[in-house]
Amino acid sequence: INFDEGMINETESQGEYGPYLQSQRREIYETYAKYLVAEGLAYPCFCTEEDLENQRKHQEKIKARLGYYGKYAVCRKIPIEKAAEKIKAGDSYILRLKSLGDFDKKIKINDLIKGEIEFPENDLDIVLIKNDGLPTYHFAHAVDDHLMRTTHVIRGDEWISSLPIHLQLFQALNFKFPKYAHFSPLMKIDENGTRRKLSKRKDPEAAVSYYHEKGIPKEAVKLYVMTVANSNFEMWLEQNPTKGISDFVFDFKKVSPSGSLFDFEKLLNISKNYISHLSKEEVYQELLTYTKEFDIEFFNILLKYPEYAQNIFNIEREQKKPRKDYVMYSTIKNEVWYMFDEYFSGNLNYIFDKVNDKKEISEILKTYLEKYYVFDHDETTWFEKIKELAISLGYADTKEYKLNPTQYKGSVADIAAVIRVALTTTNQTPNLYQIMKLLGEERVKERLEKFIK
């Protein structure tokens, strides 16, 4: 996001409605505060913290509504002349709104997300200016948003109960009331199965830096946020696959009024889908950027073999349904490490599946190298040779094995799995033929012979 208004740093700002530091807007707030005093809508309050605490205890004792209002707003009864004398004498004071509201009357305010909400009128004489001369949030909100031509106020729904106060302030100042949209907090299911608010203190995923460190593309995060923000976004995206977020028309009516549930698995699904549609060059460049910051060893390897690395990322990419192995940039290394000799060394942990007898495995690999492996074969011929190898060693093609499983050692899939694991250590890889073509004839033979020995 490129901000075009506000503070650039501690001393500089940009925009047409400055100054943007609250301390530099003191005279502006004072001007509007004086206007309210002159209109009989604000007054100085000299109550101490002790006075207010005693009043609160009294209200609790008699089970009265808490707050500074009505008969409890004792300083609103002080004549303005006497108040002026106390200020000249150096008495500490704050400035309060002289509310004209009636708590027993109801008002209706339309929220763009929550709809029409009914509240009691505000009758609290809220603080406008604190004793340090700076405004409270309520007063600054009214003055700043009016002067800065704010049309829509979008904030968390913890502020929704303040709407009667803000309506009253805007009316008292003769300002146009802006439109409000109150978002419910993003929720999550914790380890106890309890639904709670996503917490900046408890939950690392509440910080933007978390996704950066994980290597989740920022575009994927944006897409996920849009699915949370507007319930119709996913359908729109499916119907408009060539369009981007900027083409989508956001609708407050499609925002969940009760708060959406944070779904990390859904985010990862969006992330891997997004990465799967990048070009090999884009994956390479994004991974370079990520590894330069978080994995300098892998970064240097990628830098050493740019074309080779891009070809690895291109396996099963340029097709109607591209493979989706890469969930985020931090996991790509775990998916492709075996393609680099720098990592394919030492004591490797080979994870064989159905065929796991070392003697049988060695026999399969030896026979394959001696009789059936030809580097220049196309993929169809290559697989036919794998089937011939399987049949020669007592295995069957897939169809025949399903019909008569007890008559064979296994199927051609088991033979392919042995070759795959011997070359990569794992049975979970993309297209084996493409892997072997990229490794090259010499390295294929070297890896298979190494295992045989």
N, C-alpha and C positions, 0 to 999 in steps of 0.2 A: 504494500500500500504506500503510495506516495502522498504524504500529507501536504496540502497546499495552504494550511492555515495553522497558526499556533507557534509554540516555542520550538526553535531549531536546536538550541542548546540552552545553557543556563543564562545567557545574556542576550541572545539574538532570537528574533521572531520573524514570521512572515504572515501576510494576510492583510485584509482591508479593515478589520474590526478590532485592532489592538488598542491599548496594550493587552497582552495575554497573561501577564503575571498579576495575580489577584492583589498583591501588595501595591502594584502600580495603578490599580483602579480605585484606590481608596476614595479619591475625590468624587468619582462617579457615584459610588455607593452613598456617600455622604449627601450628595445633591438629591437623590431620590428619597433618602431617609428624612431630610429636612422637609421635603414636599409632603411626606406622609404626616409628619408632626404638624405642619401648617394646616393640613386638612383635618386634623383631629383623629387621625388613623394610626398614630404611633405615639409612644410616650417613653420617657426614661424610667427605668426600674432600678431601685437602690437595694433590693433585697439581697442579703448575703447568702452564701451557701448554707449557713446554719439556719437562716430563716426558711429557706426552701425545704430543707430536710425536716424541720419541725412541722411545716405545713403538710408535707407528704405523710409523715407519721400520723398526724391528726386525721387526714383523709382516710388512711388505711383503718384507723381505729373506728371511725364511724361508717366505714364501708362506702365512702363517697368515691366518685370517679376521680382518678388522680390527674393533677395538672394545674396550670396557672390560668384560671378562667373565672368569670363571673365574680362572685363575692370573694373568691380566693385571690383575685388579681388586685391586691391591696394598693399597689403603686399607681394604678390607673386613676385612683381617687385623689392623688396629690395634685393640687392646682399647678398650672404650668409655671406661674411666677415662683412658687416655692421650689419647684423642681429646678428652675434656673439658678436659684440661690444656692442650692445644694451642689450643683455642678460647679459653680464659681468657687465654692468653698473647698473643692477638691474631692468631694465624695465620689467613690467608685460607682459606676452605673453601666447598665446595658440598655439597649433600645428594644422595646417590644412592640409588636403589632397590637393595636386596639381592635380586637375582633368584634365584628358586628353580627357574627353568626349565632344561630340558635340550634343547639345540639338536638333539640326535639324535632327539627324540621329536616326533611330529606332532600337531597339533590341527586341528579342523575348525570353521570359523565360517561361519554363513549370512549372506550379504549379500542384501538385498532385491532388488537389481538383478543382481548377478553370480552369485547362487546360492551353493551350498556351495563354500567355498574351503579348501584344505589349506595349512597353514603349519607351519614348525618352531616349537617353543616359543621364547619369548623368553628368552634368558639374559644379555642385556646389562644391566649396572647403569646404567641411564639416569639422567640428572640430573633431580631433582625440583625442587629449589630452587637458584637461581643465587646467586652471591656477593653480589648486591645485595638478596637477601631475597625476590625475586619468583619465582613458579613458571615452569617451562617449560610449553609448550603441553600436553604429555602430562598433567602433573599437574593443571593448571588445568582441562583438559577433564574429567577424572574427577571432581574435586571440584565444579566449577561445575554440570556437567550433572546430577550427582546431586542437589545441593541445589536446583536450579531445576526439578526434576521432569521433566527431558527424557526423552522416551520414544523419539524417533527422531532419529538423527544423520544428516543429509544433507550430503554434502560431495564434493569432487572425488576422483577415484580415485588421485591422487598420495599420498593418506593411507592407502590400503588396506594397504600393507606395515606400517603401525603398529598394525594390529588386534591382533596378539599382545601387544604392549606394553600396549595399552589394556585388553585382557581381563585381563591379569595385574594391572594396577593396580586395576581394579574388584574383582577377587577379593581382593586384599590389603587393600583398604579395606572389604570386606564390603558392597559396593554391588551393586545389581541391574544387570546388563549391559543397556544399551539396544539397540534395533534399529538397524542401520546400513544405509545406502543410499549407495553410491559411484557417482557419475555420471562417465562418461568425458567428456573435454573435447569441446567443439564443434570440429569440424574444417572446413577449407576447402581448396580447390584454389588454389594460388598461381599466379603468372604463368608459372612454369616447369612447371606441370602436376603439381607435387608436393603430395601430401596432407599437411597439417600442422595443428597446433593453432592455433585462432584466438587471436591475440596482442593483448593490450591495448596493447603498445608499437608493433606494426607495423600493426595493422588498425583503422581508424577505426570500423568497424562493431561492434567489441567494446564500444564505449561507448554508453550509453543516449542521451546527448546527440546522437549522430549521427542517430538516427531523429527526434528532436525538430527538429533543424535541417533535415532533409529534408522534414519535414511528413508523415511517415507516421503515421497515427492510432495512438494507443497501444493501442486495442482490436485493431487489425490486428496489431500486434507481439505482443500477448498470444495471439492466435489462432495466429500462426506458432509462437511458443514452445511452445504446446501440441501442435502437430503434430510438433515435434521431441521433446518430452518423452514423449508417448504415441503409439504407432504406430496405435492404433485411434481416435484423436480425430477425424480427418477423416471417417471413415465414420459415426461417431456424430453429427457435426454435420450431415451430409447427411440422416441419418435423423430428426434432431430440429432442423429449421431455425428453430423458434420459441424454442428454448432457448439459454441462454447458458453461458459457461464455468463459472460457479458450480454449474450443474446436472450437470456432468460428473464422474463418479467416477474419480479418478486411480488408476492401477494400476501399482505399481512393476514388475510382471512385464512390462508393455508398454513399458518403457524399454529402448532399445538398449544392451546391455552393452559394445559396442565404440565407441560415440561416433557421433553423427549428423553429417552434412555440412551446413554452413551454406549455404543456397540463397537468395541474395538475390533472384533472379528469382521464386522461389516466394513470397517475402515481398511483393514488389511486386504479384504476382497476387492475393494475399489482400487487400492494401491497396486495389487498385482495385475488387475485388469488394465489399469492405466499404463504400467510399465510394459505390458505385453503388446501394446499398440505403438510403442515408440520404435523408431528405426534403430538398427544396430549402432549407428553412429551416435544417436542421441543417448542410448544406454551407456555407451562407452564414455562419452563426455560427462554425463551426470555421475557415473561411478568414479571417474577421475576426480571430480570435484569433491565427492564424499570421502574417498580414501585418502586424499591429500590431507584432510583434516583428522580423520579417525583411524587410518590404517596405512601408514607411510610405506610399509614393506610391500603390501599389495599394490599400492599406487606405483611404486617403482617397477614392479613386474608388468603392470598394465602399460606403463610408459615404454617399456622395453619391447613389447610385442603388440603394437597397436592394431595392425591388420589381423593378426591371429586372434587377438582378444575379441575384435568385432565379429569375426566369423564364428567364434564360439557363441556369442550372444545372438547370432542370427539363426542358430539351429532351431528349426520348427517355428520361426518367427513370421516369415513372409508366406503365410497361408491363410485360408479363410478363418480357421479357428487357431490362432497362435497359442503356443504353449505358455502356461502361466506359472512357471517355476519361481520366478523372481518376485517375492512378496514385497521386499524393500531393499534398498541398496546395501544395508548392513548384512543381508543374508546371501547375497550373490556369491561371495567368496566360497561359502559352504556348498554351493551348488556346482561350482566349476573348478574347484581347487585341483582336482585330479588331472586336469588338462595341462597343468604347468609342472614341468620336471622339478622346479624349485621346491614344490610341495610333495611331489610323488616320489618320495625317497625314505630310507630308513625302515623301521619296523611298522609296516602298514597293517591295518586291521581289515582283512577281507571278510565281507559279510555274505557268505554263500547261503542259498536258501535250500531248495529241495535236494539238489545234488551237492553233498558236502563232504563226501569221502575224498581225501586228498589224492589217493591213487587213481580213482575214477576221473577226477578233475584233470589230473596230469595227462591221462590217456586221451581225454577229449581234446585238450589243447594241443598236444603233440600231433595227434592225427589231423587236426584242423590245419596246423602249420605245414605239415608234410604233404597233404593231399588236396586240400580244398581252398586254402587262402590264396587269393590273387588280388592284389591291390587295385588293379585297373578295372575290375568288374563293376558294372552298373548295379544299382540297388536290387533290381529284380534277380539278376544272375547271382549276385552275392547271397541273397536269401535262399535261392535254390540250392546253392552249395551247402548252406547251413543245414537244410533239410536232408541232403544226401549224407552229410556227416552224421546227422541224428539217426537215420535209418541204418547206416553201416555199423553203428554201435549199439543197436537194440532199442532205439527210441523210435517214436512214430510221429507222423505229422499230427497237427492239433485235432483234426476231424476224426482220424482213425483212433487216436488215443482216447477221445471222449467215448467212442463206441466200445472199445475193448481195453480199458485201463490196466487190467491185471496181466495182460499179455506183453506189456512193454515196461522198460525201466522208467520211462517218462515220455515227455513230448519234446518237439523241436524247441518249444519255449524254454524248456529246462536247459537245453544245449546253449541257446542264445544267452541265457542268464549266466551260465558259467563263463562264457567269453566276456560278457559285460563286466562281471565282477572282477575277473582277472585283469581287465584293462583299467578299471576305475575304482575298485574295492566295494562298490555298491550296486545293487540291482535297481535303484531308482535314478535313472538318467534319461535324458532325451534320446532321440533316434540314434541307435548304436552304429548304424552304417555311417551316418554323418560324423559321429565322434571318431570312428576309425579313419575316415578320410582326412579329417583335420590333424589327427595325431601323426599320420603318415606311415608308410610301410615300415620304415626302419624302427620307429618307436613301438608300433604294434607288435612286431616280432620280438623286440627287446623285452617288452613287458610280459608277453606270454611265455617267452623262454625263461625269464627270470622266475616266474612262478613255477614252471616245470622243474627247474633245478632246485 
